[in-house]
Amino acid sequence: MSTLPVARHVVVILTVFVATGCGGSQAPTSFSADDADRIARVRPRTPDWTWPESPRSEGSCTPDDEPGEDATDPLQAALDRRFADAGFVCDAGSKWQDEEKLGSLAALRFGNAAGAHKGLAAFRVFAHGWGERSGEVLGDEEIDGLGDEATRLRVGGNGVQVTYFWRRGNLVLQAHIHCFGVCPPDVDALTRVWVDAIDEEARTGG
């Protein structure tokens, strides 16, 4: 099982390039740190596939005034630079895990929608590269009906890994499921159920 930390709180595994998706008109155009925290707490919802009631770890979207150490991994270092250029502010995230699977959710806040657009593009480059490094990239496709610039990355070779990335206003959202034990037939379809619940929270506030 392979993970890579992104920003301060979130453990993400993989993904994504910019594409224009279908967005809901109800969604706010600017999200606060409290919004990011609220969205990042949406528990995995996958029919007939149970998850722990409480996250294994979670982090709040609190801007960090202290400079962090420079990353030594080239992929991470490039992402850090591009995030800084895009006006990254803070991130909130949660992770649920049991003996067979991992689910991680990240809500990354940028100063404005234009910055989030750049940040999402950077995240896609990073995640695709990490996917190639940790397994075999099986698909990296644009997705309709999910926010803006939505894509899905599928990786094999180390279990079944599915990651969705999309944008709502100044917020970049990432939902990832990695099944490394006994997996159901369609992990992607189950992941999408959770993704839609996350997006509903972002669009309407629950």
Summary of the structure (lengths in Angstrom):
residues: 206
radius of gyration: 15.4
end to end distance: 32.2
largest distance: 44.9
contacts: 723
relative contact order: 0.24
helix: 29%
strand: 31%
